C-alpha cells in the first residue's frame, strides 16, 4: 500500500499514523512545501520518506490536508497526475469551494470530499496523534460522484480508523459547520482578544484565569494560517451565524441592564439542554 499525504499536520499526520498501525506494510510518503515540516515528520516517524507530485502515479491513497485555499490549487494538480486506481480525499473544513473546483475534472470520480470532525488546537507534524478519529464523525459530500470501487476503498479505511460516516451535500455541510465549529473558533479568538486588550498584565491573566476560561479560549491557540482561509471561503455562512450570535449577546446585555434576572435564569436554563445533546453524542461514540 502506497499512501501519500500532502500537508503534514494534525489531520493528515494523524491519518497516516493510524494507517501505519492498521497496515504495517504500508509505505507513507510526505509532500510539504515547508521543508522543516517534512524533515520533522520523517524524524518523528509520521512519514517514511519525502516525495513529489511526480510520484503520485502509482499511489493507492492520496490525502490532501492543506489549508482550504491552497487545496483549490493543489487538488486539481493531484488529479492530473494520479492513476486510475488512486483514491484522493481532501479533509478541509469547507466543502462547497473544493467540490466546485474539481466538478468538471476528468478524474473527479477518483476524488471523495471528506471532513473528519476531529482535531485539537495544535498544528504541524508534532500535533499528529494515533487514534484521533476513533468514534468521530466523517462527513462525506457528493459521494455519488466517486466511482463505487474507490468509494468502498476509502470508506473501508475510514471505518477501520473508527469513524462514523455521515453523508451531506456541500452546501448543507458548510452551513452547519459554521454554527458548530467556525463560530466556536471566532468566539474563542475574540474572547481571548477581549481579555488581552483589557488585562494588560499577563501575570494577572495567568493568576486569575480558571479552568473555565482556559477551556473556553483553548481554540484561540489554533493556527491563523489555517483558519483565515476557512473564514474567507465560508464567509456568507459565518456572517449569518455571527449575526445570530451577536443578537443573543445583545439580548443578554439588555437583560442585565434591566436587571431582569428571572429572564437571565430562564435563558440559561433553556440552553442547559445542550448537556443532554452532548451526552447523547458521547453515548453514540
HELIX and SHEET records of a PDB file:
HELIX    1   1 UNK A   10  UNK A   22  1                                  13    
HELIX    2   2 UNK A   35  UNK A   44  1                                  10    
HELIX    3   3 UNK A   53  UNK A   58  5                                   6    
HELIX    4   4 UNK A   68  UNK A   81  1                                  14    
HELIX    5   5 UNK A   96  UNK A  101  1                                   6    
HELIX    6   6 UNK A  108  UNK A  110  5                                   3    
HELIX    7   7 UNK A  125  UNK A  127  5                                   3    
HELIX    8   8 UNK A  143  UNK A  145  5                                   3    
HELIX    9   9 UNK A  148  UNK A  160  1                                  13    
HELIX   10  10 UNK A  170  UNK A  177  1                                   8    
HELIX   11  11 UNK A  178  UNK A  182  3                                   5    
HELIX   12  12 UNK A  183  UNK A  198  1                                  16    
HELIX   13  13 UNK A  202  UNK A  208  1                                   7    
HELIX   14  14 UNK A  211  UNK A  216  1                                   6    
HELIX   15  15 UNK A  218  UNK A  221  5                                   4    
HELIX   16  16 UNK A  224  UNK A  233  1                                  10    
HELIX   17  17 UNK A  235  UNK A  257  1                                  23    
HELIX   18  18 UNK A  261  UNK A  271  1                                  11    
HELIX   19  19 UNK A  274  UNK A  284  1                                  11    
SHEET    1   A 8 UNK A  49  UNK A  50  0                                        
SHEET    2   A 8 UNK A  27  UNK A  31  1                                        
SHEET    3   A 8 UNK A   2  UNK A   6  1                                        
SHEET    4   A 8 UNK A  61  UNK A  64  1                                        
SHEET    5   A 8 UNK A  87  UNK A  90  1                                        
SHEET    6   A 8 UNK A 111  UNK A 116  1                                        
SHEET    7   A 8 UNK A 137  UNK A 141 -1                                        
SHEET    8   A 8 UNK A 164  UNK A 167  1                                        
END                                                                             
